[in-house]
Amino acid sequence: MKSLLKVLLSISTFFLFTSCVETGIEGAVTLGGQIDRGVDTLIVIEKKPDALESFLGAALTPFDTLITDAKGLFLSGTRYDSGMYEFRYQNVSFPLYLLPGKTLNINIDVTQPRESLEFSGGLKHPNRLIRDQHQKAAAVQQRFEETQFKSVQHFMRFVDSARKSLDTLVVQFITNHPRTDKNFMQDRQQFNYYFTGNVMLSYYENRKLAGDSIPQKLMAAIHSFPLHRDELLNNAEYLRFARRKINLWSTSKQPGAIITLIDSLIPGKKTKSVLALKFARDYIYEADSLIDNEHIHLFNDVITDAEMRERLNKTLERAAAISPGTSFAGFSGLNPDSTLRSTNEFKGKPLFIFFGVASCLECRYEFEQLRALQEKYAQTGLQMLGVGSSVGFDLWKKHIKRADYPGEALYLNQNTSKVYDQFMISGEPHYMLIGANGIILSRNVKGDIAKQLEFLLSNPS
């Protein structure tokens, strides 16, 4: 008992001493702490993209790597900017919202990581608010899905109650922690506003699908949301609401119709550019040949922001590099026998690549058709290659064997993101056809796969 008290006292003294240390660097945060029984534990810190970056496709990026000493202590020499990070070690991860000018200390017991997680320096509270707010939002979403609303008035009362419930968390937080970063608080308040807006859009969509008339009161409430405010671009719920509203209002997936809608709904220059870039990228990813889709460039008319215009041009350049008629760069992966193989080994015969092998339920339904196609084109030497990555290697091998997959199979491991990004693969299943000469015939075979293959193989040029 005495030894336990001694350990607790030493830990608390450590945190009391370091929690009030100012970094002396404007906007910077120092990260340190202790992982009990965590000798030689590798800690990975990744920077989370802000809402705008995430909306445009950015992911977590490696930021810092730490190794604990013999006592489990760690201290980073890196100065962190304020914002959101992810702290990860072994199979445990949790978010960090870092405030400027402080040292953040973390105390974790490896055997009970989540239960023992502690922050010092008062910096745990923003993370607590994020957790509580998202938990409450999830509960609201579940109640929405389970409730049979008698009328639009009934639904509007539900939305009003949800909004007040979420706002209460922010009010309580401001009362207890008035020194919290103002930008963070504004983002949390806007989260509440646009979260309930997305619930409204879900209700609108359900009514529309059911063939019901859309009450004017609901339409007026949805239209009241200010989509023109550029200062909200770093709010994830706002961006999701704006995009969903455009999707629901759109009567055509053609770029021209989407551009007109964005132009009419959103006056803000940056907002308009960001949303137009997102839709343009989606269209480019889905297209096969940019030569046949020159109207993609129409997005330039509404993408007036210089940064967004540059991003669009870079996306077009990437797409042009993998369009039909260009050389297939190829990639490597492990076969079921754990042998590293390259797609270059398949040159000399047409190669049909199928991304999503066996680990995707929808993909498995395609296997019967693929086996039939393999048999049909056996004389042409058509090779089939399935590429998987979304499950562990051992489970992937079991899927392959159970599904009786046609052709060869490769497993992507460390290079998954690189390959999917290089070939603009946004979902599974995804099909590519490479000619015998190593030239891309189609980077995104869609529709009737059998007819597309027949056409492409008979017209390889």
C-alpha positions in Angstrom: 0.0 0.0 0.0 2.8 2.4 0.9 4.6 1.6 -2.3 1.5 2.4 -4.3 1.0 5.7 -2.6 4.6 6.5 -3.2 4.2 5.8 -6.9 1.0 7.9 -7.1 2.6 10.7 -5.2 5.6 10.8 -7.6 3.4 10.7 -10.7 1.2 13.5 -9.4 4.3 15.6 -8.4 5.7 15.1 -11.9 2.5 16.4 -13.5 2.1 19.3 -11.1 5.6 20.4 -11.9 5.3 20.1 -15.7 1.7 21.0 -16.3 2.3 24.8 -15.8 5.4 25.1 -17.9 5.1 27.7 -20.6 6.9 26.7 -23.8 7.9 30.3 -24.5 7.1 29.8 -28.2 4.1 31.5 -29.6 1.4 29.0 -30.6 3.6 26.0 -29.7 3.0 22.9 -27.5 5.4 20.5 -25.9 4.4 16.9 -25.5 5.6 14.6 -22.7 4.4 12.1 -20.1 4.7 8.5 -19.0 3.5 5.1 -20.0 3.5 2.7 -17.1 5.0 -0.7 -17.9 5.7 0.7 -21.4 9.4 0.1 -21.8 10.5 0.4 -25.5 6.9 1.3 -26.5 6.8 3.1 -29.8 4.5 6.1 -29.9 3.3 7.6 -33.2 1.8 11.0 -33.4 -0.1 11.9 -36.5 -1.5 15.3 -37.5 -5.2 15.4 -38.3 -6.2 17.5 -41.3 -8.5 20.4 -40.6 -12.1 20.2 -42.0 -11.2 21.9 -45.3 -8.2 19.7 -45.9 -10.1 16.5 -45.0 -13.0 17.6 -47.3 -10.6 17.8 -50.2 -9.2 14.4 -49.5 -6.3 14.9 -47.1 -5.6 12.1 -44.5 -3.6 11.7 -41.3 0.0 12.6 -41.8 2.9 11.3 -39.7 4.2 14.1 -37.4 6.4 12.6 -34.6 7.7 9.3 -33.3 8.7 8.7 -29.7 10.2 5.9 -27.7 9.8 5.6 -24.0 12.9 5.2 -21.7 13.4 2.4 -19.1 10.9 4.2 -16.8 8.3 4.6 -19.5 8.9 8.4 -19.7 8.8 10.2 -23.0 9.4 13.9 -24.0 9.2 15.2 -27.5 11.8 17.7 -28.8 9.3 18.7 -31.5 7.2 21.8 -31.0 3.6 21.2 -31.9 1.3 23.7 -33.5 -2.1 24.0 -31.8 -4.8 21.8 -33.4 -5.9 18.2 -33.6 -3.5 15.2 -33.5 -3.9 11.5 -33.0 -1.7 9.7 -30.3 -1.2 6.1 -31.2 0.7 3.2 -29.7 0.2 -0.6 -30.0 -3.6 -0.9 -30.8 -4.7 2.2 -28.8 -5.3 5.6 -30.3 -7.0 8.7 -29.0 -7.4 12.4 -30.2 -5.4 15.3 -28.8 -6.6 18.8 -29.1 -3.5 20.9 -28.3 -3.7 24.5 -27.1 -0.7 26.8 -27.5 1.8 27.8 -24.9 1.6 24.7 -22.7 3.3 21.4 -22.0 0.8 18.5 -22.5 1.5 15.5 -20.2 0.0 12.1 -20.7 -0.1 9.2 -18.2 -1.1 5.8 -19.5 -1.1 2.3 -18.1 -0.3 -0.1 -20.9 -2.5 -2.8 -19.4 -5.5 -0.5 -19.1 -4.8 2.3 -21.6 -8.2 3.8 -22.0 -9.2 3.6 -18.4 -5.9 5.1 -17.1 -5.6 7.9 -19.7 -4.9 11.2 -18.0 -4.0 14.6 -19.3 -2.5 17.4 -17.2 -2.3 21.1 -17.7 -6.0 21.5 -18.2 -5.7 20.3 -21.8 -7.9 17.2 -21.5 -11.1 19.3 -21.4 -11.4 20.1 -25.2 -11.0 16.4 -25.9 -13.6 15.6 -23.4 -16.0 18.1 -25.0 -15.3 16.6 -28.5 -16.1 13.1 -27.1 -19.2 14.1 -25.3 -20.5 16.2 -28.2 -20.1 13.4 -30.7 -21.6 10.8 -28.4 -24.6 13.0 -27.9 -24.8 13.7 -31.7 -24.7 9.9 -32.3 -27.5 9.4 -29.8 -29.6 12.1 -31.6 -28.9 10.4 -35.0 -30.1 7.1 -33.5 -33.3 8.5 -32.1 -34.0 10.2 -35.4 -33.6 6.9 -37.3 -35.9 5.1 -34.8 -38.6 7.8 -34.4 -41.8 7.7 -36.5 -42.6 11.4 -36.8 -46.3 12.2 -37.0 -45.8 15.6 -38.8 -43.2 18.1 -39.8 -44.0 20.1 -36.7 -43.2 17.0 -34.6 -39.8 16.7 -36.5 -39.0 20.4 -36.1 -39.5 20.1 -32.3 -37.2 17.1 -32.3 -34.5 19.1 -34.1 -34.9 22.1 -31.9 -34.6 19.9 -28.8 -31.5 18.2 -30.3 -29.9 21.6 -31.0 -30.5 22.9 -27.4 -29.2 19.6 -26.0 -25.9 20.0 -27.9 -25.7 23.7 -27.1 -26.0 23.0 -23.4 -22.6 21.1 -23.6 -20.9 24.1 -25.1 -22.4 26.5 -22.6 -21.4 24.4 -19.6 -17.9 24.1 -21.1 -17.5 27.8 -21.5 -18.7 28.4 -18.0 -16.2 25.9 -16.5 -13.3 26.7 -18.8 -13.6 30.3 -20.0 -9.9 30.5 -21.2 -10.4 27.9 -23.9 -9.4 28.8 -27.4 -12.2 30.9 -29.0 -11.7 29.4 -32.4 -12.2 26.0 -31.0 -15.4 27.0 -29.2 -16.8 28.6 -32.4 -16.1 25.4 -34.3 -18.0 23.4 -31.6 -21.0 25.8 -31.8 -21.1 25.6 -35.5 -20.9 21.8 -35.3 -24.2 21.8 -33.4 -25.8 24.1 -35.9 -24.8 22.2 -39.0 -25.2 18.8 -37.4 -28.9 19.5 -36.9 -29.0 20.9 -40.5 -27.8 17.5 -41.7 -30.6 15.8 -39.8 -33.0 18.1 -41.6 -31.6 17.0 -44.9 -31.9 13.4 -44.0 -35.6 14.0 -43.1 -36.1 15.9 -46.4 -34.5 13.0 -48.3 -36.7 10.4 -46.6 -39.8 12.4 -47.4 -38.7 12.8 -51.0 -37.9 9.1 -51.5 -41.3 8.2 -50.0 -43.1 10.5 -52.5 -44.4 12.7 -49.8 -44.8 16.5 -50.3 -42.1 18.6 -48.7 -43.7 21.1 -46.2 -42.8 24.7 -46.7 -41.7 25.1 -43.1 -39.0 22.5 -43.6 -37.9 24.0 -46.9 -37.6 27.4 -45.3 -35.6 26.0 -42.4 -33.2 24.3 -44.8 -32.8 27.4 -47.0 -32.1 29.5 -43.9 -28.6 27.9 -43.4 -26.0 30.4 -44.7 -23.9 28.6 -47.3 -22.2 31.7 -48.4 -20.1 32.2 -45.2 -16.5 31.6 -46.2 -15.3 31.7 -42.6 -17.1 28.4 -41.9 -14.8 26.5 -44.3 -13.0 24.7 -41.5 -16.1 23.2 -40.0 -16.6 19.6 -41.1 -20.4 19.5 -40.6 -20.9 22.7 -42.5 -19.0 21.3 -45.6 -20.9 18.1 -45.3 -24.2 20.0 -45.2 -23.3 22.2 -48.2 -22.3 19.2 -50.3 -25.4 17.1 -49.3 -27.7 20.1 -50.1 -26.1 20.4 -53.6 -26.5 16.7 -54.1 -30.2 16.7 -53.1 -31.0 19.8 -55.1 -29.2 18.5 -58.2 -31.3 16.9 -61.0 -28.3 15.8 -63.0 -24.9 14.4 -62.4 -23.5 16.3 -65.4 -20.9 18.9 -64.4 -22.8 21.8 -66.1 -25.8 21.2 -63.8 -23.7 21.0 -60.7 -21.8 24.1 -61.6 -25.0 26.1 -62.1 -26.3 24.9 -58.8 -23.1 25.8 -56.9 -23.1 29.2 -58.6 -26.7 29.9 -57.6 -26.6 28.6 -54.0 -23.2 29.8 -52.8 -22.1 33.5 -53.3 -18.9 33.1 -51.2 -15.8 33.0 -53.5 -13.7 30.5 -51.4 -16.7 28.4 -50.5 -17.8 28.2 -54.1 -14.3 27.3 -55.2 -13.9 24.6 -52.6 -17.2 22.8 -53.3 -16.7 23.1 -57.1 -13.2 21.5 -56.7 -14.6 18.7 -54.7 -17.3 17.9 -57.3 -14.7 18.3 -60.1 -12.4 15.8 -58.4 -15.1 13.3 -57.9 -16.0 13.6 -61.5 -12.4 13.2 -62.6 -11.9 10.1 -60.4 -15.0 8.5 -62.0 -14.1 9.4 -65.6 -12.0 7.1 -67.7 -10.6 9.3 -70.4 -10.3 13.1 -69.9 -10.3 13.4 -73.7 -13.9 12.4 -73.7 -14.8 14.7 -70.9 -13.5 18.1 -71.8 -16.4 19.8 -70.1 -14.5 19.0 -66.8 -12.6 22.2 -67.5 -15.9 24.1 -67.1 -15.3 24.0 -63.4 -12.6 26.6 -63.9 -15.4 29.1 -64.4 -16.4 28.9 -60.7 -13.1 27.9 -59.2 -11.8 31.4 -58.9 -9.7 30.9 -55.8 -6.1 30.6 -56.9 -5.2 27.8 -54.4 -8.2 25.7 -55.5 -7.5 26.3 -59.2 -3.9 25.0 -58.7 -5.3 21.9 -57.0 -7.7 21.3 -59.8 -4.9 21.6 -62.4 -2.7 19.2 -60.4 -5.6 16.7 -60.3 -6.1 17.0 -64.1 -2.3 16.4 -64.6 -2.4 13.3 -62.5 -5.5 12.0 -64.3 -3.9 12.6 -67.7 -0.8 10.6 -66.7 -3.0 7.4 -66.2 -5.6 8.0 -68.9 -6.0 5.4 -71.7 -3.1 5.4 -74.1 -0.5 6.1 -71.4 2.0 3.5 -70.1 1.0 1.5 -67.0 3.6 2.2 -64.2 2.6 -0.9 -62.3 3.0 -1.9 -58.6 4.1 -4.7 -56.4 2.3 -6.9 -53.8 2.4 -10.2 -52.0 0.8 -13.4 -53.5 -0.9 -15.9 -51.2 2.5 -17.7 -50.8 4.0 -14.5 -49.3 6.1 -14.0 -52.4 6.6 -10.4 -53.5 5.5 -10.0 -57.1 5.2 -7.1 -59.6 2.6 -6.4 -62.2 5.5 -6.1 -64.7 5.6 -9.9 -64.7 2.3 -10.0 -66.5 3.4 -8.0 -69.6 3.0 -9.6 -73.0 -0.7 -10.4 -72.6 -3.8 -8.3 -71.7 -4.2 -7.8 -68.0 -7.5 -7.2 -66.2 -7.0 -5.9 -62.7 -9.7 -6.1 -60.1 -9.3 -4.0 -56.9 -11.3 -5.3 -53.9 -10.7 -9.0 -54.1 -12.6 -11.2 -51.7 -12.5 -8.8 -48.7 -15.4 -6.8 -50.1 -18.9 -8.4 -49.9 -20.1 -6.6 -53.1 -16.9 -7.7 -54.9 -17.5 -11.3 -54.2 -20.7 -11.2 -56.1 -18.7 -10.4 -59.2 -16.5 -13.5 -59.1 -18.9 -15.7 -61.1 -19.0 -13.2 -63.9 -15.2 -12.9 -63.7 -14.7 -16.6 -64.0 -17.0 -16.7 -67.0 -15.0 -13.9 -68.6 -11.7 -15.6 -67.9 -13.0 -18.8 -69.6 -14.4 -16.8 -72.6 -11.1 -14.9 -73.2 -8.8 -17.8 -72.4 -7.7 -18.0 -76.0 -6.7 -14.3 -76.1 -4.5 -14.9 -73.1 -6.4 -12.4 -70.9 -4.9 -12.5 -67.4 -6.9 -11.6 -64.3 -5.3 -10.1 -61.2 -7.2 -9.5 -58.0 -5.8 -6.8 -55.6 -6.8 -6.7 -52.0 -5.8 -4.7 -48.9 -8.7 -3.9 -46.5 -8.1 -6.9 -44.2 -5.1 -8.6 -42.6 -2.9 -10.8 -44.8 -3.9 -14.1 -43.2 -7.6 -13.3 -43.4 -7.2 -12.2 -47.0 -5.7 -15.6 -47.9 -8.7 -17.3 -46.3 -11.0 -15.1 -48.4 -9.1 -15.9 -51.6 -9.3 -19.7 -51.0 -13.0 -19.6 -49.9 -14.1 -17.5 -52.8 -12.4 -19.6 -55.5 -11.0 -16.4 -57.0 -10.3 -16.5 -60.8 -6.8 -15.7 -61.8 -3.8 -14.4 -59.7 -4.1 -12.4 -56.5 -1.9 -9.8 -54.9 -2.1 -8.3 -51.4 -1.1 -4.6 -50.9 0.3 -3.8 -47.5 2.4 -0.7 -46.8 1.9 0.7 -50.3 -2.0 0.6 -50.3 -2.6 4.3 -50.1 0.1 5.0 -52.6 -1.3 2.6 -55.2 -4.9 3.8 -54.7 -3.9 7.4 -54.9 -1.7 6.9 -57.9 -4.5 5.3 -60.0 -7.3 7.4 -58.5 -9.2 4.5 -57.0 -11.9 5.9 -54.7 -14.0 2.8 -54.0 -14.3 -1.0 -54.6 -14.8 -2.9 -56.8 -12.6 -1.0 -59.3 -11.5 -2.4 -62.6 -8.5 -1.5 -64.9 -7.6 -3.1 -68.3 -4.0 -3.0 -69.5 -3.0 -4.0 -73.0 -0.4 -6.6 -73.9 2.0 -3.8 -74.7 1.7 -2.3 -71.2 -0.6 0.5 -72.3 -3.6 1.5 -70.2 -6.8 0.6 -72.2 -9.1 1.7 -69.4 -8.3 3.0 -65.9 -11.9 2.7 -64.7 -14.0 0.0 -66.5 -17.7 0.6 -65.6 -21.2 -0.5 -66.6 -21.5 -3.9 -68.3 -18.0 -5.3 -67.7 -18.4 -8.1 -70.3 -19.4 -5.6 -73.1 -16.7 -3.2 -72.1 -14.0 -5.9 -72.2 -15.2 -7.1 -75.6 -15.1 -3.6 -77.0 -11.7 -2.7 -75.5 -10.0 -5.9 -76.4 -11.2 -5.7 -80.0 -10.2 -2.0 -80.2 -6.9 -1.8 -78.2 -5.9 1.4 -79.8 
